[in-house]
Amino acid sequence: MNPQVSVDPDMSDPEEPIPNQSIMVLLVDDQIMVGEAVRRALLDEAGIEFHYCSNPLDAMAIARTVQPTVILQDLVMPSVNGLDLVRQYRADPYTRNIPIIVLSTKEEASVKSDAFRAGANDYLVKLPDRIELIARIRYHSAAYLSQIQRDEAYRALRKSQQELMQANFALQRLTNVDGLTGLSNRRYFDEYFETEWRQAARERQPLSLLIIDIDHFKQFNDTYGHLAGDEVLRKVAQSVQAAFRRPKDLVVRLGGEEFVVVLPATPMSHLAMLGQRVVDAVEALDLAHSTSPVSDRVTISVGGAGCQPDREDRRLALMEAADKALYEAKRSGRNRAVIDRGL
């Protein structure tokens, strides 16, 4: 007979434990004679391991440690009611799903009913016939192990699905984000601009754009090198991003030294102020640009336009109007914002 197991009764685990694939029987019965009889009945059975607990006060701790595939539980014991133990098994995450076969000295309908209400899976009058005992142990253990395997397969599938989803999100982010500045890229801009245009048309809200270009950026690269140019692009991107903090404002690197800001629900009357704010923010970075004919610091030119979206064909017209305003900002001296009011 296996000795009783000494364990810490306070140990806990948030998930149901996974038992070994072999059948693990735990008998809880205060009568040593019953324990020996069950041990002998299972002695020559391949794949069945037997554990015995004679003290019902230790039953929960041993069950949590042994992780049986079936519990044989006596009903009448000193100091502990067998049905109370059944309820404790069902309340504990370690044992809540383990099959329980109640052992009783009586074949009474009321006792059976109480046992099943408490959470028992089966009921036997002890000592049962050896063949019947083994058959029921094997049946309940097989069902329990199959359920554990299904749960494990489901958990593995769910984890795999979550990992795939995270990988897809990461991939989607990579395809929508400019690698140098961390801003959204041209691909995402096209999708976002179309979506916001349609929503603004439905809600009859204005939609505005600012197009930004770093002044004389080629000369900067020729003077300071492309690594320094990349750093300027990152700092300008951060400055522009910081200037537009509303959740739906979108700052995009179109390519090279050109950026665009999509401003939903922004009337044209606000554009001059917003354009000048970002011009001042970039100039305040105080990034040296000794070969610029505009200033000894890095500066930007900004063109803006806005409209009330209605027809689809006006979406391209809005882009062209903002681009036209940017051209005018450059033509008139750079380091400034110009707003096209022709739409």
C-alpha positions in Angstrom: 0.0 0.0 0.0 1.4 3.4 -0.9 2.1 5.7 2.1 0.1 8.9 2.6 1.5 12.0 1.0 2.6 15.0 3.1 1.7 18.3 1.4 1.1 22.0 2.0 -2.7 22.4 2.2 -2.4 26.1 1.2 -0.9 25.5 -2.2 -3.0 26.8 -5.1 -3.0 27.1 -8.9 -5.2 29.3 -11.1 -5.6 26.5 -13.7 -6.8 23.0 -13.5 -3.8 20.7 -13.2 -3.0 18.1 -15.9 -2.8 14.5 -14.6 -0.5 11.9 -16.0 -1.9 9.7 -18.8 -1.9 6.6 -16.5 -5.0 5.9 -14.3 -4.5 7.3 -10.8 -6.9 6.1 -8.2 -7.3 7.8 -4.8 -9.3 6.0 -2.1 -10.4 8.0 0.9 -11.7 5.7 3.6 -10.9 5.4 7.3 -11.1 1.6 7.3 -7.7 0.1 6.7 -9.4 -3.2 5.7 -11.2 -1.5 2.8 -8.0 0.2 1.7 -6.2 -3.1 1.5 -9.1 -4.8 -0.3 -9.1 -2.1 -3.0 -5.3 -2.2 -3.3 -5.4 -6.0 -3.9 -8.2 -5.6 -6.4 -6.1 -3.2 -8.5 -2.7 -4.8 -7.8 -2.4 -6.7 -11.1 -4.1 -4.1 -13.3 -1.7 -2.6 -15.8 -1.7 1.2 -16.0 -3.4 1.8 -12.7 -1.7 3.5 -9.8 -3.3 3.4 -6.4 -3.1 5.9 -3.5 -4.8 5.5 -0.2 -5.8 8.2 2.4 -7.2 6.9 5.7 -7.5 10.3 7.4 -10.3 12.4 5.7 -8.8 15.6 7.0 -5.8 15.0 4.7 -7.9 14.1 1.7 -8.0 17.5 0.0 -4.3 18.1 0.3 -3.5 14.6 -1.0 -5.9 14.9 -3.9 -4.4 18.2 -5.0 -0.9 16.7 -4.9 -1.6 13.3 -6.4 -4.0 14.6 -9.1 -6.0 11.4 -9.4 -8.0 10.5 -12.5 -10.8 9.2 -10.2 -11.5 9.5 -6.4 -13.2 6.7 -4.5 -14.8 8.5 -1.6 -16.4 6.8 1.5 -19.5 8.5 2.8 -19.4 7.7 6.5 -16.1 8.7 8.3 -15.2 10.1 11.7 -14.8 13.9 11.9 -15.7 14.6 8.2 -18.9 13.9 6.3 -18.1 12.3 3.0 -20.6 14.5 1.1 -18.9 17.6 2.5 -15.6 16.3 1.0 -17.3 15.8 -2.3 -18.4 19.4 -2.2 -14.9 20.5 -1.3 -13.5 18.7 -4.3 -16.0 20.4 -6.6 -15.1 23.8 -5.1 -11.3 23.5 -5.6 -9.7 24.3 -9.0 -7.3 21.3 -8.5 -10.1 18.7 -8.1 -13.3 20.3 -9.5 -13.5 18.1 -12.5 -12.1 14.8 -11.2 -14.6 12.0 -11.3 -15.8 10.9 -7.9 -17.2 7.5 -7.1 -19.0 7.5 -3.8 -18.7 4.3 -1.7 -21.5 3.5 0.7 -22.6 0.6 2.9 -26.2 1.1 1.8 -28.2 1.0 -1.4 -30.6 3.8 -0.5 -32.2 6.1 -3.1 -32.1 9.2 -0.8 -28.4 8.7 -0.1 -27.7 8.3 -3.8 -29.7 11.4 -4.6 -27.7 13.4 -2.0 -24.4 12.1 -3.4 -25.2 13.1 -6.9 -26.5 16.5 -5.8 -23.2 17.1 -4.0 -21.3 16.4 -7.2 -20.6 12.7 -7.3 -20.3 11.0 -10.7 -21.1 7.5 -9.6 -22.3 5.4 -6.6 -21.2 2.0 -5.5 -22.1 -0.2 -2.5 -18.8 -1.3 -0.9 -17.1 -3.5 -1.4 -18.1 -3.8 -5.0 -17.3 -6.7 -7.3 -13.7 -6.5 -8.6 -14.7 -6.5 -12.3 -17.3 -3.8 -11.8 -15.0 -1.7 -9.7 -12.2 -1.8 -12.3 -14.7 -1.2 -15.2 -16.0 1.9 -13.5 -12.6 3.2 -12.6 -11.4 2.8 -16.2 -14.6 4.3 -17.6 -14.5 7.5 -15.5 -10.7 7.9 -15.8 -10.8 7.5 -19.6 -13.6 10.1 -19.8 -11.7 12.5 -17.6 -8.4 12.1 -19.5 -10.2 12.6 -22.8 -11.7 15.9 -21.5 -8.3 17.0 -20.3 -6.8 16.3 -23.7 -9.6 18.2 -25.4 -9.1 21.2 -23.1 -5.4 21.1 -23.7 -5.9 21.0 -27.5 -8.3 23.9 -27.2 -5.9 25.9 -25.1 -3.1 25.2 -27.6 -5.4 26.2 -30.5 -6.4 29.4 -28.7 -2.8 30.3 -28.0 -1.9 29.6 -31.6 -4.7 31.8 -32.8 -3.7 34.6 -30.4 -0.1 34.4 -31.6 -1.2 34.5 -35.2 -3.4 37.4 -34.5 -0.6 39.3 -32.9 1.7 38.5 -35.8 -0.9 39.7 -38.2 -1.3 42.9 -36.2 2.5 43.4 -36.2 2.7 42.7 -39.9 -0.2 45.1 -40.6 1.5 47.8 -38.5 4.7 47.3 -40.5 2.9 47.7 -43.8 1.2 50.9 -42.5 4.1 52.5 -40.7 7.1 54.4 -42.0 10.2 52.7 -40.7 12.3 55.8 -40.3 9.9 58.1 -38.5 7.3 55.8 -37.0 4.6 57.8 -38.6 1.9 56.3 -40.8 3.0 55.9 -44.4 1.5 56.7 -47.8 -0.4 53.4 -48.0 -2.2 54.0 -44.8 -2.9 57.6 -45.7 -4.8 56.6 -48.8 -7.0 54.3 -46.8 -7.5 56.7 -43.9 -8.2 59.7 -46.1 -10.8 57.8 -48.1 -12.5 56.6 -44.9 -12.6 60.0 -43.3 -13.8 61.7 -46.5 -16.8 59.3 -46.6 -17.6 59.8 -42.9 -17.3 63.6 -43.2 -19.7 63.4 -46.1 -22.2 61.4 -44.1 -22.0 63.6 -41.0 -21.7 66.8 -43.0 -18.5 67.7 -41.3 -15.5 69.6 -42.8 -12.2 67.9 -43.6 -8.9 69.6 -43.9 -5.3 68.8 -45.0 -1.9 70.3 -44.3 1.0 69.3 -46.5 4.5 70.0 -45.1 7.8 70.1 -46.8 11.3 70.6 -45.1 12.9 73.6 -46.8 16.0 72.9 -48.9 16.4 69.4 -47.5 18.7 68.3 -50.4 21.2 71.0 -49.4 21.0 69.8 -45.8 21.9 66.2 -46.9 24.7 67.4 -49.1 26.1 69.5 -46.2 25.6 67.2 -43.2 25.2 63.8 -44.8 22.3 61.4 -45.0 22.6 60.1 -41.4 22.1 63.6 -40.1 19.3 64.0 -42.6 17.5 60.9 -41.3 17.8 62.4 -37.7 16.3 65.6 -38.9 13.4 63.7 -40.5 12.8 61.9 -37.2 12.9 65.1 -35.1 10.6 67.0 -37.5 8.2 64.1 -37.5 8.1 64.1 -33.7 7.5 67.8 -33.7 4.7 67.6 -36.2 3.1 64.7 -34.4 3.2 66.6 -31.1 1.4 69.5 -32.6 -1.7 67.5 -33.5 -3.0 65.5 -30.5 -6.6 64.9 -31.3 -7.4 61.1 -31.6 -8.5 61.3 -35.2 -5.7 63.7 -36.4 -3.3 61.7 -38.6 0.3 62.7 -39.3 1.8 60.9 -42.3 5.2 60.8 -44.0 4.3 60.8 -47.7 7.9 60.2 -48.7 11.2 62.0 -48.7 10.9 65.2 -46.7 7.2 65.6 -47.3 4.5 65.1 -44.7 0.7 65.4 -44.6 -1.7 65.9 -41.7 -5.3 64.8 -42.1 -7.6 66.9 -39.9 -11.2 65.6 -39.6 -13.9 68.0 -38.4 -11.5 71.0 -38.8 -12.9 74.0 -40.6 -10.8 76.0 -43.0 -10.9 79.0 -40.6 -8.6 77.1 -38.2 -6.0 76.1 -40.8 -3.9 79.3 -40.8 -3.4 79.0 -37.0 -2.6 75.3 -37.1 -0.2 75.7 -40.0 1.7 78.5 -38.3 1.8 76.5 -35.1 3.7 73.6 -36.8 6.0 76.1 -38.6 6.9 77.6 -35.3 7.3 74.2 -33.6 9.9 73.0 -36.2 11.8 76.3 -36.1 11.9 76.0 -32.3 13.8 72.7 -32.7 16.8 74.9 -33.5 18.4 72.4 -35.9 21.4 74.0 -37.7 21.1 74.4 -41.5 24.0 76.6 -42.5 23.4 76.2 -46.3 19.7 77.2 -46.3 18.9 80.5 -48.0 15.9 80.8 -45.7 17.4 80.6 -42.2 20.4 79.2 -40.4 18.0 76.7 -38.9 15.8 73.9 -40.3 12.5 75.3 -41.4 9.4 74.0 -43.1 6.8 75.2 -45.6 3.1 74.3 -45.1 0.2 74.3 -47.5 -3.3 73.8 -46.3 -6.8 73.4 -47.7 -10.2 72.3 -46.5 -13.7 71.7 -47.7 -17.1 70.1 -46.9 -16.9 66.7 -48.6 -19.7 65.8 -51.0 -18.7 64.4 -54.3 -15.9 61.7 -54.5 -14.1 63.6 -57.2 -13.5 66.5 -54.9 -11.2 64.4 -52.7 -8.5 64.7 -55.3 -9.3 68.4 -55.6 -8.6 68.9 -51.9 -5.2 67.2 -52.2 -4.4 69.4 -55.2 -5.5 72.6 -53.4 -3.3 71.8 -50.4 -0.4 71.0 -52.7 -1.0 74.3 -54.6 -0.9 76.2 -51.3 2.4 74.4 -50.4 3.9 75.6 -53.7 2.8 79.1 -52.9 4.4 79.0 -49.5 7.7 77.9 -51.1 7.4 80.6 -53.9 6.7 83.3 -51.4 9.8 82.7 -49.3 9.3 79.4 -47.4 9.3 79.0 -43.5 5.6 79.8 -43.6 2.1 78.4 -44.0 -0.3 79.3 -46.8 -3.9 78.3 -47.0 -5.8 77.8 -50.3 -9.3 79.1 -50.0 -10.4 78.2 -53.5 -12.5 75.1 -52.7 
